[in-house]
Amino acid sequence: MARSRKVTVSTDAEGHTAGWAETDLAPVTAPAPDPTAAAFFDVDNTMMQGASIYWFARGLASRNYFTTADLARFAWQQLRFRLLAREHAGDMSLAKEAALAFVEGWRVDEVERLAEEIFDEMMAPRIWAGTHQLAQRHLEAGQRVWLVSAAPVEIGRVIAARLGLTGAIGTVAEVVDGAYTGRLVGDLMHGPAKAEAVTQLAAVEGLDLVRCAAYSDSANDLPLLSSVGRAVAVNPDGALLRQARQHGWEVRDFRTGRRAVKIAVPSTAAAGLVAGAVTAGLALQRRRRAG
């Protein structure tokens, strides 16, 4: 069931823009509220095995929403974003240009409808049960639980709603007349931008960040983890594991053996896999024309 777009956009004194969207869900049995505490969960490889945008693209491709040219463009944009995010973490201007161009012209309600279908088909089986249980404990304590993702905030809200969470903080895509323009409003929700967005949300919602918790798998989220009173490394990469041990942060790892290697592929090599599929498709087309 697609929802109308209800995204709150906030800009702080330094000009940082953040956006968040609440779900429309109410708990079946509401515990006594704890209004000043909340938990913030990264999505990719923290709440979900792999990258949400990868599974979203896979779902779109299975529905023939992408032509070969579309998939090639998407693969290049995602690869460029990952390289820029890794090598130029302080300068994301070019990455911002590439981040959401693949949805240009798409209607928001259609993206939300597709996100719901694709979540049920491809993402739900890849939710870490252990991480979901951690989020549930916060809800049972009367605390709000927010996802924090670089994905468009509408997609984040769909995932949060499916998991029974409060809402999502995500990248805000510009919308004109109900359709995406392919441009961003404010910053890509990555690295320090996550911490800034959580700080803004806390100010609006009356949260005490010292009483809040944050969960992530990546050292890219050190600003977010450092902004709250309780930081938890979930399925951590090597750099985050070292930081967690240095700071005495809790570590939760739900990966085991070969399975851990397999589920890491969609996030660390998503662009490569899509590009490989495109290359194979182009080669097949060439062979068919040659025959």
N, C-alpha and C positions, 0 to 999 in steps of 0.2 A: 504494500500500500504506500504509494508515494506521498510525500508531504510537501506542503508549500514551503518555500525557502524562508526560514526564520533564523538568520545569522546575526549575532550581536558583534558589532565591530567597535573596537576601542583603540584610541590613540593616546599614549602617555605623553608626559611633558617633553620627553626626548624625541618624540615623533615616531615611536615604534607602534606599528599597527598590528593588532591581533584580532582573531575572530573565533567565536565559539558558538555552538548550537546545542541546546538541550534536547533530549528525547521527550516524547509525549507519554512516557510510561510512569506509572505510579506503582510502588511496591504493593503486593497483595496484602501483606501484613506489615505495616509500617512500624519499625522500632522507634524508640525514643530518639529524637533527632539530636545530632551532635553538630550544631551549625558552624562551628569554627574549624572543623577538621575535615580533610578530604584526602583522596589518593589520586595520583596521576600516573597513568600507565602508558608507556610507549607501546606502539602496535607491532611493528615489524620485528619478528624474532623474539619479542617479549610476550605479547599476548597471542600472537599468531606465528605459526611456522612459515617463514618466508615473508615476502613483501606484499602488502595488500594491493598495491598498484599493479604488481605482476599478475596476481590472480584475477584482478579486474580486467586487465588487458587480455588474459587468456580466455576469460568468459566472453568478452566482446568478440574475440576472434572466432570462437566456436559458434557464435551467432551470425557470423559473416558481416559484422559491422565494420571490419577492417578489410580493405583491399590490400594487395601486396605492397602497393606504394605507401599506404597508411602505416602498415606494420614496419616498413623500412624507416619511415620518418619517426615513428614512435621509438624504435630501437635506438636510432641515432640520438634522439633527444635525451633518452634516459641514460645512455652511455656518456654523453657529454655532461649531463648533470652530475653523474657519479664521479667522473674525473675531476670536475671543477670543485665539487663538494669536498673531495679528498685532498686536492692539491692547493686549493685556494679558499680555505675555509673562511677567511676574512673578507673575501670579495666574491659575492654570490650574484652579481648583477647579470652575468651571462647565463648562469644556471637558472635564474628567475625567468629569463626569456624563454627557456626551453621547457620549463617544468610542466606547464599545463596547455601548451599549444595544441596537443592532440585532441582536446575537447572543444576547440574553437567551433562555434556555431551550434553545438549540441544544446538541447533544452535541459534545464535543471531537473524538471520533474521526470524526464526520460532517464537521465543519469541515475537518479535516486531509485527509480523502478528497477533498472538493470542491476544496480548495486545490491538491492535486496535479493533478486534472483540469484546473482552470482555468489553472494555470501552463502546462501543456503546450499548451493551446489558445490562450491570450491573452497570457500573459506571456513565454514563451520567445522568440517572435519579436521581442520588444521589449527584450531584453537587449542592452546596449551591448557589442558584441564587444570594443572596445578596453578597456573597464573590466574585463570578464571576464578578458581577457588579463593585465591588471595584477595581478588577484587570483591568477591562475595562476602568475605569476612568484614571488609570495611562497610559494605552496605548493611550488614547485620548489626554493626555497631552504630548505625544511624548516620554514617558519614557518606558524603557524595563521592562518586567515582567518575573521573573523567579520562577519556583516552586523549593522547597527545600525538598527533601524526602529521607528517608532511603531506599526506594525501589531502585532496579537497575536503573541506569541513563537512560538506554534505555526505560524502562517502563515509567519513568518520562517524557521523551521526547515525547512519544506517547500521554500522557495525556495533556502535554502542547500544542502539535500540535492540538489536538482535541478542545482545548479551545481557540485557536488563540493566544497563548502567545509566548514569545520570546524563551524560552528554559527551561531546568531543570538542577538542581544540584542534584546529587544522588550518591549512593554507586557504586563504580566502581568494577565490577566483572572481574576477569582475563579471557581473551579469548585467545585460541590457535587454529589456523586454523578454525576460525569462530565459535567455540563452547566454551561454558563456562566450566571452569575447576572445579568450585565449590569453588574456593578461591577468596579472595579479593585483590585488589590493594589499598594499603593505608588503611584508616580507614573506619569503618562503619559510614554512614552519620547520626549521632545521637548526640544530646547534643552539647558540645563544638565544635565538628567537623563541624557542620553547620556554626557556626560563623567563623571558620577558612577558610572554603571553600568560604564563601561570601567575606571575606577579600581578599583572593587570586584572586577571580574573579574581584573584584573592582580594584585591582592593574593592572590586565591585560587589563580590559576594560575602564580604566580611569574614574571610578565612584568615586564620593565624598560621602562617607558613611553618612556624616552628612545630606546630601540631600536625602538619601534613606529611604525607609520604609520597615518594616517587619511585617508579620501577622502570628499569631500562636494561637493554643488553649491550649498549654501545658506548664507547668513550666519547662519541660525539655529543652525548647527552650529559656530560659532566656538569655543565652549567645548570641544567634542570635538577640533577641529583643534589647539587650543592646548595640549591635554593630552598630546600625543605629540611625539616628536622630529622626525618628518617629516610635514608637512601637505601634502596635494595637493588643489587645487581642480579638480573634474571638472565640465565643463559649467556653469561657475559663473554664478550670478546677478550682477547688477551690483555689489551691495554686497560680495559675497564676492570678486569679481575685484579690487575696489579694495583690500581687505584683503590679498589674496594678493600683489599688487604691492608694497604697503607693507612686508610682512614678508619678501618674497623667496621666497614659497612657489612650488612647481612648479604649473603650470596645464596641464591636459589638457582639450581640447575636441573632442568627437567629433561635434558638430552641424555641419550645413552648410546655409546658405541657408534656403529655404522649409521644408525638412524640419525644421529646428530649431523653427520656429514651430508646425508641425503637432503635433510630439510634446510640446510644452509644454502643450497644451490639457488633457490628462487630469489633470495635477497642479494647475495654477493655476485651472482652472475646472471641476473634477470635480463639485462640488456643483451648480454652475449647469447643467451638462449633464444630470445626473440630474433636477434639478428641472424642466428644460425638457421632458424626456421624459415626466415625470409630468403636467405641464400639458397637453401634447399629448394624452396618453392620456385625461385627464379631459374635455378638449374633445371628443374623438371620441366618448366615451361619452355626453356630453350631446346631441350631434348625433343619435346613434343613437336615444336615447330620444325626442328631439323628433320624429324621423321616424316 
